Amino acid sequence: MNLVWGFFLYTLIGFLLLSIPLFHNRSISFLDNLFIATSAISTTGLVTVSIFNSYNIFGQFIIMALIQVGGIGYMTLTTYYLIFTTRKITHWHSKIIGTEFTLPNSIQIRDFVKSVIIFTLVMETIGAILFYIAFIDSGMGSLKAIWFSIFHSISTFCTAGFGLFNNGFESYRDNTFINTIISVLAIAGSLGFIVITDLLYRIRGKSKQISFTTKTILYGFILLLSIGTLLLYTIEYASVLGSSSSLMTSFFHTMSAMTTVGFNTVPIGKISLPILLLITFLMYIGASPSGTAGGMKITTLTAMIAILKSRLLGQKKITFLNRLIPFERIYVATSIFMLYTSLIFLFSFLLSLSENFSFEKILFEVASALGTVGLSTGITGELSNMGKILIIILMFIGRVGVLTFGFALLRQKIKDSNGTIQDDLAV
């Protein structure tokens, strides 16, 4: 409940700041300001107005700050401050962090929070430097390149999908350097903090092997990324992707959907229906449960596959990669799957009532909002006021997590698990 109210408070603060005319280049409605604030704090990237044309540099800075808070989590920042100043964290802070970032039992909260902050600062700094070099090489002015580099580095690592270009990165479709920067930052952020902390444990000798969760995330991500890239390249090559960089473009958009970074180098509205559905599925899945990405998460998908496999084979125990999955994790996975799928159906139905767009565009928009992706077929700015409100609700739910939001609505407390299993699957 504290997590929900915390993000609500930050959304409200962002909305009030963005509503100040001093930060505008032109008149912006209160609903559009609320939409942008929610999209930023949820690290979604769906926009109803042009960020560059509508907000001046101070307004853009507020949006960037909201993205940063939303990306690494407001409680992570608070907890790091407590560790830095008092070297103590309360049981309450540990519970909230455990809810915001679902952690396997093998990782300690203190080490996790430190790795989040340090890894974020290092990656965003490197990203900004590389973006600056790339933008200068493309002919951008020095001062503009500095601001654009910082903004896009934070937006990319936090998988927010906010950009200061009105056509996304379509102008840089064939720029291998920029495509690579975005891909590396987005994958690092989306696979994120569990994987990094786990690998540091292994390097420092605190653990003998990487955890089951890390293996599941890496295997699942690589498999889905490879299949998605191959399908997109094969099916869409002759139409939208027909160029010398079609393989890179296929990889980029598969990566963009899975990491939920939400950047595009080709117009999404021109992509064929089969690929639109493929990208919708990838946005639905997402990436790591403890990175900056949204979506249902790879670990939830693998848990559901494990359940299906065990039922088909008549097994009493549920396993994945020859490891037993605890029932408490199965309960969480099935709850997330049911709630997530129900929300996709419910909001697609509601938007079908309020909007006049084709169903595949509505479904795509809903999956993008709930998965905090930010990709759109171009209908976001044309939504009715009711449609914008529905998308705002979806983006907020997507950021705090469908299960956390459900608990908050039912006013139930999430109890800590005191199990002894060290290699369980975090979902």
C-alpha positions as CSV (number, residue, x, y, z in Angstrom):
1,M,0.0,0.0,0.0
2,N,2.9,2.4,0.8
3,L,4.4,1.7,-2.6
4,V,1.2,2.7,-4.3
5,W,0.7,5.8,-2.4
6,G,4.4,6.8,-2.8
7,F,4.2,6.6,-6.6
8,F,0.8,8.4,-6.5
9,L,2.4,11.2,-4.5
10,Y,5.3,11.6,-7.0
11,T,2.9,11.5,-9.9
12,L,0.9,14.3,-8.3
13,I,4.0,16.4,-7.6
14,G,5.1,15.9,-11.2
15,F,1.7,16.8,-12.5
16,L,1.6,20.0,-10.4
17,L,5.1,21.1,-11.6
18,L,4.3,20.3,-15.2
19,S,1.1,22.4,-15.0
20,I,3.1,25.6,-14.2
21,P,2.9,27.7,-17.4
22,L,6.5,28.9,-16.9
23,F,7.7,25.5,-18.0
24,H,5.6,25.4,-21.2
25,N,6.4,26.5,-24.8
26,R,2.7,26.5,-25.6
27,S,-0.6,25.9,-23.9
28,I,-1.1,22.4,-22.5
29,S,-4.2,21.0,-20.9
30,F,-4.3,19.7,-17.4
31,L,-5.1,16.2,-18.6
32,D,-2.2,16.2,-20.9
33,N,0.1,17.3,-18.1
34,L,-1.2,14.5,-15.9
35,F,-0.8,12.0,-18.8
36,I,2.9,13.1,-19.3
37,A,3.6,13.0,-15.5
38,T,2.2,9.5,-15.2
39,S,4.0,8.3,-18.3
40,A,7.3,9.6,-16.9
41,I,7.0,8.3,-13.4
42,S,5.9,4.9,-14.8
43,T,8.7,5.0,-17.3
44,T,6.3,4.3,-20.1
45,G,6.9,6.9,-22.8
46,L,3.5,7.3,-24.3
47,V,2.8,10.9,-25.0
48,T,-0.2,13.0,-26.1
49,V,1.9,16.1,-26.9
50,S,5.4,16.7,-28.2
51,I,7.9,16.8,-25.3
52,F,10.4,19.0,-27.2
53,N,7.8,21.4,-28.7
54,S,5.5,21.6,-25.7
55,Y,7.9,22.0,-22.7
56,N,11.0,24.2,-22.4
57,I,14.2,22.8,-21.0
58,F,13.0,23.2,-17.4
59,G,9.8,21.2,-18.1
60,Q,12.0,18.6,-19.9
61,F,14.2,18.5,-16.8
62,I,11.2,17.8,-14.6
63,I,10.2,14.9,-16.9
64,M,13.7,13.6,-16.8
65,A,13.7,13.7,-13.0
66,L,10.4,11.8,-12.9
67,I,11.8,9.2,-15.2
68,Q,14.9,8.7,-12.9
69,V,12.7,8.4,-9.8
70,G,10.4,6.0,-11.5
71,G,13.1,4.0,-13.1
72,I,15.1,3.0,-10.0
73,G,12.3,3.5,-7.5
74,Y,11.7,6.2,-5.0
75,M,12.1,3.7,-2.1
76,T,15.5,2.6,-3.5
77,L,16.7,6.2,-3.3
78,T,15.4,6.7,0.2
79,T,16.9,3.4,1.4
80,Y,20.3,4.3,-0.2
81,Y,20.2,7.6,1.6
82,L,19.6,5.8,4.9
83,I,22.5,3.4,4.3
84,F,24.8,6.3,3.3
85,T,23.9,8.5,6.3
86,T,23.1,6.0,9.1
87,R,24.3,2.7,7.7
88,K,20.9,1.2,8.9
89,I,17.7,0.3,7.1
90,T,14.5,-0.4,8.8
91,H,12.4,-3.5,8.5
92,W,9.7,-1.4,6.8
93,H,12.1,-0.2,4.1
94,S,13.3,-3.8,3.5
95,K,9.7,-4.9,3.0
96,I,8.9,-2.1,0.5
97,I,12.1,-2.7,-1.5
98,G,11.2,-6.4,-1.5
99,T,7.8,-5.5,-3.0
100,E,9.1,-3.0,-5.5
101,F,11.9,-5.3,-6.7
102,T,11.0,-9.0,-6.2
103,L,14.2,-10.5,-5.0
104,P,15.4,-14.1,-4.6
105,N,16.4,-15.1,-1.0
106,S,20.1,-15.3,-1.9
107,I,20.4,-11.5,-2.3
108,Q,20.6,-9.1,0.6
109,I,18.7,-5.8,0.5
110,R,21.7,-3.7,1.5
111,D,23.9,-5.0,-1.3
112,F,21.1,-4.9,-3.8
113,V,20.3,-1.2,-3.1
114,K,24.0,-0.2,-3.4
115,S,24.4,-2.1,-6.7
116,V,21.3,-0.4,-8.1
117,I,22.5,3.1,-7.4
118,I,26.1,2.5,-8.5
119,F,25.2,0.5,-11.6
120,T,22.6,3.2,-12.6
121,L,25.0,6.1,-12.3
122,V,27.8,4.3,-14.1
123,M,25.7,3.2,-17.0
124,E,23.9,6.5,-17.5
125,T,27.2,8.4,-17.4
126,I,28.7,6.1,-20.0
127,G,25.5,6.3,-22.1
128,A,25.5,10.1,-22.0
129,I,29.2,10.3,-23.2
130,L,28.5,7.9,-26.0
131,F,25.3,9.6,-27.0
132,Y,27.2,13.0,-27.1
133,I,29.8,11.5,-29.4
134,A,27.1,10.1,-31.7
135,F,25.0,13.3,-31.8
136,I,28.1,15.4,-32.5
137,D,29.1,13.1,-35.4
138,S,25.6,13.4,-36.8
139,G,25.9,17.2,-37.0
140,M,24.1,18.3,-33.9
141,G,25.3,21.5,-32.1
142,S,27.4,21.0,-29.0
143,L,25.1,22.5,-26.4
144,K,22.0,20.7,-27.8
145,A,24.0,17.5,-27.9
146,I,24.9,17.8,-24.2
147,W,21.3,18.1,-23.1
148,F,20.0,15.5,-25.6
149,S,22.7,13.0,-24.5
150,I,21.9,13.3,-20.8
151,F,18.1,13.1,-21.3
152,H,18.2,10.1,-23.7
153,S,20.7,8.2,-21.6
154,I,18.5,8.4,-18.5
155,S,15.4,7.7,-20.6
156,T,17.0,4.7,-22.3
157,F,18.5,3.1,-19.2
158,C,15.3,3.5,-17.3
159,T,13.5,2.0,-20.3
160,A,11.2,5.1,-20.4
161,G,11.0,5.6,-24.1
162,F,10.8,9.4,-23.8
163,G,12.6,11.2,-26.6
164,L,13.2,14.8,-27.7
165,F,12.8,13.8,-31.3
166,N,9.2,14.1,-32.7
167,N,9.7,11.0,-34.9
168,G,11.5,8.9,-32.3
169,F,14.8,7.6,-33.7
170,E,13.6,7.2,-37.2
171,S,16.2,9.6,-38.5
172,Y,18.9,7.3,-37.0
173,R,17.5,4.1,-38.4
174,D,20.8,3.2,-40.2
175,N,23.1,4.7,-37.5
176,T,24.7,1.5,-36.1
177,F,26.4,3.5,-33.3
178,I,23.2,5.0,-31.9
179,N,21.3,1.7,-32.3
180,T,24.0,0.0,-30.3
181,I,24.0,2.5,-27.5
182,I,20.3,2.3,-27.1
183,S,20.3,-1.5,-27.2
184,V,23.1,-1.9,-24.6
185,L,21.6,0.6,-22.2
186,A,18.1,-0.8,-22.5
187,I,19.2,-4.4,-22.1
188,A,21.4,-3.5,-19.1
189,G,18.5,-1.6,-17.4
190,S,15.9,-4.2,-18.2
191,L,17.9,-7.3,-17.2
192,G,19.1,-5.1,-14.4
193,F,19.7,-5.3,-10.8
194,I,19.1,-8.9,-9.8
195,V,21.5,-10.1,-12.5
196,I,24.1,-7.5,-11.7
197,T,24.0,-8.1,-8.0
198,D,24.1,-11.9,-8.5
199,L,27.1,-11.6,-10.9
200,L,28.9,-9.4,-8.3
201,Y,28.3,-12.0,-5.7
202,R,29.8,-14.7,-7.9
203,I,32.9,-12.5,-8.8
204,R,33.5,-11.7,-5.2
205,G,33.1,-15.2,-4.0
206,K,30.0,-14.7,-1.9
207,S,28.3,-17.4,-3.9
208,K,29.5,-20.4,-5.8
209,Q,27.2,-20.0,-8.8
210,I,24.7,-17.6,-10.2
211,S,21.1,-18.0,-9.0
212,F,18.3,-19.9,-10.6
213,T,16.5,-16.6,-11.2
214,T,19.4,-15.1,-13.1
215,K,19.8,-18.2,-15.3
216,T,16.0,-18.1,-16.1
217,I,16.1,-14.4,-16.9
218,L,19.1,-14.8,-19.2
219,Y,18.0,-17.9,-21.0
220,G,14.5,-16.6,-21.5
221,F,15.6,-13.2,-22.7
222,I,18.1,-14.5,-25.2
223,L,15.6,-17.1,-26.6
224,L,12.7,-14.6,-27.0
225,L,15.0,-11.9,-28.4
226,S,16.4,-14.4,-31.0
227,I,13.0,-15.7,-32.0
228,G,11.4,-12.2,-32.2
229,T,14.3,-10.9,-34.3
230,L,14.1,-13.8,-36.7
231,L,10.4,-13.6,-37.2
232,L,10.4,-9.8,-37.6
233,Y,13.2,-10.0,-40.2
234,T,11.6,-12.8,-42.1
235,I,8.0,-11.6,-42.2
236,E,8.5,-7.8,-42.5
237,Y,11.6,-7.6,-44.7
238,A,9.9,-6.8,-47.9
239,S,7.7,-4.0,-46.6
240,V,8.8,-1.8,-43.8
241,L,12.3,-3.2,-43.2
242,G,13.5,-3.4,-46.8
243,S,16.9,-1.8,-46.4
244,S,20.6,-2.7,-45.8
245,S,20.0,-2.4,-42.1
246,S,16.9,-4.6,-41.9
247,L,18.4,-7.1,-39.5
248,M,19.5,-4.4,-37.2
249,T,16.1,-2.8,-37.4
250,S,14.4,-6.2,-36.6
251,F,16.7,-6.7,-33.6
252,F,16.1,-3.1,-32.4
253,H,12.3,-3.4,-32.4
254,T,12.3,-6.8,-30.8
255,M,14.7,-5.5,-28.1
256,S,12.6,-2.3,-27.7
257,A,9.4,-4.3,-27.0
258,M,11.1,-6.8,-24.7
259,T,13.1,-4.3,-22.6
260,T,10.0,-2.0,-22.8
261,V,12.3,0.9,-23.7
262,G,9.7,1.9,-26.3
263,F,12.0,3.6,-28.9
264,N,11.4,3.0,-32.7
265,T,13.3,3.6,-35.9
266,V,10.4,2.8,-38.2
267,P,6.8,4.0,-38.0
268,I,5.0,1.4,-35.9
269,G,1.7,2.2,-37.6
270,K,3.0,0.9,-40.9
271,I,4.0,-2.5,-39.5
272,S,1.9,-5.5,-40.7
273,L,-0.7,-7.1,-38.4
274,P,1.3,-10.4,-37.7
275,I,4.3,-8.4,-36.5
276,L,2.1,-6.0,-34.6
277,L,0.7,-9.0,-32.7
278,L,4.3,-10.3,-32.2
279,I,5.4,-7.0,-30.7
280,T,2.2,-7.0,-28.5
281,F,3.2,-10.4,-27.1
282,L,6.7,-9.3,-26.4
283,M,5.5,-6.2,-24.6
284,Y,3.1,-8.4,-22.7
285,I,6.0,-10.5,-21.4
286,G,8.7,-7.9,-20.7
287,A,12.0,-8.7,-19.2
288,S,13.4,-9.0,-15.7
289,P,11.3,-8.7,-12.5
290,S,13.9,-6.4,-10.9
291,G,15.2,-4.3,-13.7
292,T,13.6,-1.1,-15.1
293,A,11.4,-3.0,-17.6
294,G,7.7,-3.5,-17.3
295,G,5.6,-6.3,-18.6
296,M,4.4,-9.5,-17.0
297,K,8.1,-10.6,-16.7
298,I,10.0,-13.5,-18.1
299,T,10.1,-15.4,-14.8
300,T,6.3,-15.4,-14.7
301,L,6.2,-16.8,-18.2
302,T,8.6,-19.5,-17.3
303,A,6.7,-20.4,-14.2
304,M,3.5,-20.8,-16.3
305,I,5.4,-22.9,-18.8
306,A,6.6,-25.1,-15.9
307,I,3.1,-25.5,-14.6
308,L,1.8,-26.5,-18.0
309,K,4.7,-29.0,-18.5
310,S,4.1,-30.6,-15.2
311,R,0.4,-31.0,-15.8
312,L,0.9,-32.5,-19.3
313,L,3.4,-34.9,-18.0
314,G,1.4,-35.8,-14.9
315,Q,4.1,-34.6,-12.5
316,K,3.3,-33.7,-8.9
317,K,6.2,-31.3,-8.5
318,I,6.7,-28.3,-10.7
319,T,10.2,-27.8,-12.1
320,F,12.0,-25.7,-14.6
321,L,15.6,-26.3,-15.8
322,N,15.6,-29.3,-13.4
323,R,15.0,-27.1,-10.4
324,L,12.0,-27.2,-8.1
325,I,9.9,-24.1,-8.1
326,P,8.4,-23.4,-4.6
327,F,4.6,-23.3,-4.5
328,E,4.6,-19.8,-3.0
329,R,6.3,-18.6,-6.2
330,I,3.8,-20.5,-8.3
331,Y,0.9,-18.8,-6.5
332,V,2.5,-15.4,-7.2
333,A,3.1,-16.2,-10.9
334,T,-0.4,-17.5,-11.5
335,S,-1.9,-14.4,-9.7
336,I,0.2,-12.1,-11.9
337,F,-0.7,-13.9,-15.0
338,M,-4.5,-13.9,-14.3
339,L,-4.6,-10.2,-13.2
340,Y,-2.4,-9.0,-16.1
341,T,-4.4,-10.9,-18.7
342,S,-7.7,-9.7,-17.2
343,L,-6.5,-6.1,-17.2
344,I,-5.5,-6.4,-20.9
345,F,-9.0,-7.7,-21.7
346,L,-10.9,-5.3,-19.5
347,F,-9.1,-2.1,-20.7
348,S,-9.2,-3.2,-24.4
349,F,-13.0,-3.6,-24.0
350,L,-13.3,-0.2,-22.3
351,L,-11.2,1.5,-24.9
352,S,-13.2,-0.2,-27.7
353,L,-16.3,1.5,-26.2
354,S,-14.7,5.0,-26.0
355,E,-12.5,5.1,-29.1
356,N,-13.1,4.5,-32.8
357,F,-9.8,2.9,-33.7
358,S,-9.3,-0.7,-35.0
359,F,-9.1,-3.4,-32.3
360,E,-5.4,-4.3,-33.0
361,K,-4.4,-0.7,-32.5
362,I,-6.4,-0.5,-29.2
363,L,-4.9,-3.8,-28.0
364,F,-1.4,-2.6,-28.9
365,E,-1.9,0.6,-27.0
366,V,-3.3,-1.2,-23.9
367,A,-0.3,-3.7,-23.9
368,S,2.1,-0.8,-24.3
369,A,0.6,1.1,-21.4
370,L,0.3,-1.8,-19.0
371,G,3.7,-3.0,-19.9
372,T,5.1,0.5,-19.5
373,V,6.6,0.3,-23.0
374,G,5.7,3.5,-24.9
375,L,5.4,2.1,-28.4
376,S,2.3,3.3,-30.2
377,T,0.7,3.0,-33.6
378,G,0.1,6.7,-33.5
379,I,-3.2,6.9,-31.8
380,T,-2.1,8.2,-28.3
381,G,-2.5,11.9,-29.2
382,E,-5.9,11.2,-30.8
383,L,-7.4,9.5,-27.7
384,S,-10.5,11.0,-26.2
385,N,-10.4,12.4,-22.7
386,M,-11.9,9.1,-21.4
387,G,-9.3,7.2,-23.4
388,K,-6.5,9.2,-21.9
389,I,-7.8,8.6,-18.4
390,L,-7.9,4.8,-19.0
391,I,-4.4,4.8,-20.3
392,I,-3.2,6.9,-17.3
393,I,-4.7,4.2,-15.0
394,L,-3.0,1.4,-16.9
395,M,0.4,3.1,-16.9
396,F,0.2,3.6,-13.1
397,I,-0.9,0.0,-12.5
398,G,1.9,-1.2,-14.8
399,R,4.6,0.7,-12.8
400,V,3.5,-0.3,-9.3
401,G,2.8,-3.9,-10.5
402,V,-0.5,-5.6,-11.0
403,L,-0.2,-7.8,-7.9
404,T,0.9,-4.9,-5.7
405,F,-2.0,-2.8,-7.0
406,G,-4.4,-5.7,-6.3
407,F,-3.1,-6.1,-2.8
408,A,-3.5,-2.3,-2.2
409,L,-7.1,-2.4,-3.4
410,L,-8.0,-5.3,-1.2
411,R,-6.0,-3.8,1.7
412,Q,-4.1,-7.0,2.3
413,K,-0.6,-7.1,3.8
414,I,2.1,-8.9,2.0
415,K,3.8,-11.3,4.5
416,D,7.5,-12.0,4.5
417,S,8.6,-15.4,3.6
418,N,11.1,-17.1,6.0
419,G,11.8,-20.1,3.8
420,T,15.3,-21.5,3.6
421,I,15.4,-22.1,-0.2
422,Q,18.3,-20.1,-1.6
423,D,17.8,-20.7,-5.3
424,D,14.2,-20.0,-5.8
425,L,12.6,-18.2,-8.7
426,A,11.7,-14.5,-8.2
427,V,8.6,-13.5,-10.2
